[in-house]
Amino acid sequence: MPLTLHLGADDLTRCRFAISPLCQTHEALRMLRRPARHGYHHAWLRRMGRTLKGLDLSPLWLFVPRPGGYTPDFLGPPPDEPYPTIDDELARMRATEPGLARAEMARSLSCTPGLAQSPQGRAALDDPAGTVRRLADLTELAWHALLAPDWPRHRAVLEADIAHRSRRAADVGLDALLTGLHPTVDWAGHTLTLHRYEDQAEAQRPDGRGILLMPSVFVWPDVVSGFARPWQPTVIYPARGMGRLHTAPVPRPPQALARLLGHQRAALLAGLTTPASTTELARRHTLARSTVSAHLTALREAGLLDARRQGYYVLYGRTALGDALTSGN
């Protein structure tokens, strides 16, 4: 039976996006529990196999059950702001109320027969505050091992997804935004329906606080929802362009240009054979949009780029000086 979320007028007017490093970390951990289903990330999975050999994440695996189980929501709660830092999110996780943490851990352990009565399960439930601290410390280790080195590229994909969907909502309307989240998501009669999703009586229902939409690199092929109270109702969906994240070649600018400008700025300048927007360049070069914006500003101030507005976008192109520098003349 599909999961249905009935959205009232207040929910629709409070519909928002966010990018959560903490949620991405736990989605990555969940994907490692089912690697056979994630062909888009074979290269990443092979690389992470070597990385994980030096990490003992067994207390975390206790609460990341196989598909069909429940992972405690406090491990990756919906963020309160659009672009939180990992440090802010870890601090929020460490501040989880022990009673809430225990209830969510007990629900997670119950998905595996006998696990709550095991020595590890009993120890976790007997000291929920201490367990939260240990899980937060392990999550921080997992973040640095699994995501931090590639985070600018991941964030660029997530920002590009949000920019695309925001433009689509502005151009066509909220209906097009919601129906375009995923092929298994339908929107009709104020009801968002998530097919291929088991209905859960305990799932959080929209109540006027709005619904949070979060793109994810690792959630494919699923769409995730159903956060329990007190968390805001959330839909986590696969980000556009994630399939190219680990396969797109890294641009190689001329060595002399890279020595002069730095590799990233040189790659941006050399790759601007035709004008492009900040969002497109972030996707193409797998960099954070903020990083690309800073580089473009520096190149423009140096007289190597100019900018012009076209509709909703600002397009950047090389000047004659930029062309001459790129060609070596």
N, C-alpha and C positions, 0 to 999 in steps of 0.2 A: 504494500500500500504506500503511495507517495506521501511525502510530507507537505502539508499545506500551511502557508502563512497568510493569514487574512490581514491586510494592511488598511488601516483607516486613513482618513485625511491627514491626521496629525503625523502618522508614521511616514506618509509620502512626503510631506513638507520637511521632515527631518531626516530624509534619506541622505547618507553621506558616505564618503570613501575614507580609507585609512591604509597605511602601510605599517606593518608591525614586524620588526626584526625578531621579537620573541615568538610570535606565532609562526613565522617562517622557520625558525629553528626547530620547533616541535613538529611542524609539517615535514621537515626534512627527516627527523627521527622516525616519524610514522612511515615515511616512504622506505626507509632502510629495513623496515619490518616486512615489506612486500615488494622487493625490487623487481620481481618478475613481471609486474604490471606496469612498469614505468620505462618503456623503451626510449623515451625522449632523453633520459638521463643516464644512459649506459656508461658514457665516458666519466661522468661525475661519480657514479657508483663504483667503478673500478678504482678511481683515485681515492675515494673515501674508504674503500676496503683496506688500503695500505695505512691510511691515517688512523682508522679505528683500532688497529692492532695495538697501538700504544695508549689507548684510553680504556678505562674501566667505567662503563656507564651502567653497570648492572642495576643500581638502585633506580635509575631512570627507566630502564627497560621494564621494571616491575609495573610501571604505570603507563606503558605504551604497549597495550595488548595487540594481538594480531587483529586483522580486519574483522569488524563486527563488534569489537569491544569498545569500552568507553575510556577515554583519556581525561583525567581531571581538568576541568576548565581553568583552574587557577594557574596551571602550567603555561597557558598562553591565552589570557583573557582578552576580550575585545578592548583595544586601546581607547582611552578617553580623548585623545587628540589625533590629528591626521598623520603626523610624522614623528612619533616618539623615538627617542634614542634607545639603544639596548640597555644602557645604564639606568635610564628612567624606568624601563619596563621591569628590569630585574629588581629594582628597589620596590616597585609595586608588588611584584611576586613575593618578595621576602616579607612584605607587610600583610600577607593574607591572614585573615582571622583563623585561628587554629580550629574552631568548631566547623567552619565552612570547609577548611582543608580536609579535616577528618571525614566529613560526610562524603566529599567528592572522591577521596581515596578509597573509602569503603565501597562505594559504588563501582569504582574501577576494578578493585580486587575481586569483587563478586562475579565479574565476567569470566573468571577462570576458576573452575571448581577447586576448592581446597586452598587457594592462594591466600585468602584472608586469614586462614588458620595456620599458615606456614610460619616459621620463625621470622622470616623477613617481613611478612605481612603484619604479624602481631607487633613487631618492633616499630614499624611505621605508624600504625594506628595508636599505639600506646604513647607516642611522643610526636603529635602532629606538628607542633611548632619546630622541633628539631628536624623533623623530616622535611618540612618546607625549606629550612635553611640549607640542608644538604642537597635537595633537589635543585635549588636555585644556584648553588655553587657548581653542580654538575652541568646545569643548563648553560652557565657562563663558559665552562670549558668546551661544551659542545658547540656553542656559538663561535668561539675562536677557532676551533678545529674545522668545523663544517662550512661555515658561512662567511665569517669575517674577511678572509682573503678575497672572496668573490663578491662581497656585498655591493660595491659600486655598480658592478654589472647587473646583479640581481635587481637592485633598486631602480636602475635605468629601465629595465623591462617593466617593472611594476608601475613606475611613473608614466611610462608611455601608454600602458593600458588604461590608466585612469584618465590621462589627457584625451585619448581616443574616445572613451565612453562619455566623458563630459561633453566633448564636442558633439557627439551623436545625440545626447540628450538635449543640447541647445538647438541643434538643427531639426530634429524630428520629434523630440518629446520623451517623457519619462517611460512611456510604454515601450518604445524602441530600446531604451536602455535596459529595462528589466527582461524583455524577451531575448535580448542578445547576450545575456550573461553566459549561457551554455545551452547546447542542443537539448538537454534534458530538463531545462527550466522553462515553464510556461507562466504567462501572466494574463489573467482574464478575470473580470468581475471583482476587482480588488483582491484577488487571491494569487499569491505566488506559489506555484506548485513545483516541487523538486521531485522528479521521477527518479527511479533507481535509488531511492532512499527509504529506509525503513521508518515508518511513522513511530514516534515515541511520545507516550503520554506525558513524560516528564520534560519534554522539550519546552524551552521558553517560547512564549507566544507574544507577538507584538502588542504593545499596550499604550501606544501614543508617544513613546520615547524615540520612535524612529527606528530605522533598520540600517545596520552598518554593512557596507559592501567592501570586501577585502580581496584583491587579486592575490594569487599565490603561484609561485613557480612549481611547487611540489605537490599540490593537491590533485592534479590530474591523475586518473580520468574522472574523479569524483567532484561533487559539489558538497560542501560541508555546512551544516547549520545545526540549530537545536541547542544552543547554549542554555544551560539551566539558570534559574535565578541565582544571584542578583544581576547577572551579566546582561548587557544589551543584546537583543536579537541580532544575529549576524549571519551573513552568507559569504562563505569563502569559496571562490571560483577560480578556475585555471586562467592565468594571465595570457593575453595575446602575445605571441612572439617568444614564448618560453622555449619552444622547440629549437630555436636558433641560438639559445643562450650558450650552450657548450659546443656548438658546431661552427659558429660564425668565425671566419679567420680574422685574426687581429691585424689591422692595417699596418703596413711596414713603409713608413715614409723614407725618403732618401737619407742616408746616414748623416751627411753634412747638414741637412736641414734639421734633423733631430738633435744634433750636437748644438746647433745654434738656438733652437727654440724650446727644446725638450721634446720627448717622444710624443706625448699626447697632443700638444699644440701643433707639432709638425704633422701628425697624422690627420688632425682635423683640417689643417690648411691644405694638405696634399689631396685629401679626399673630397674637397669641395669643387669638383669639376662642374657641378651645376648647383645653383642655390638650394639651400635646405634649411629647415627650421631647427631650433634647439632640440625639440623632442625627437625628430628624425635622426639627428646626429647622435643623440644619446643612445638611441636604439641601435644605430649602425655601428657605433664604436663601443657599445656595451659599457657606457659610463653613466654615472649619476647626472641627471639634468643640471643640478647645481654646479657640478664640476665643469660640464661643457659650457654653461653660461659664463663662468669665470674665465675660461680660456678664450671664448669668443670675444668677451669684452677686452681682454688684453690684446688680442690680435687686431681688433678693430681700432683700439687706441694707437696701435703701432702703424696704422694705415694700410694693413694687409687685407682687411675685410671691410665691406660696407653692408648695410642692412636696409631692407625695405619691407613695408607691411603689405601683405596680400591677404585680404579677408581677415580671418581670425589669427593668422600667423605672421611672424616676423621671419623673413628669409634672409640668410646670410650668404654672401658670395664674395669671391676674391676680387680685389682691386687689381689694377694693372701692375702695381708694385708686388702684390701677392702672387700674381701669375709669374712675374719675372723671377721672384725668389724661388718659387716652386720648381720652375724649369731650369734654374741654375744660371740664368742669363743676368 
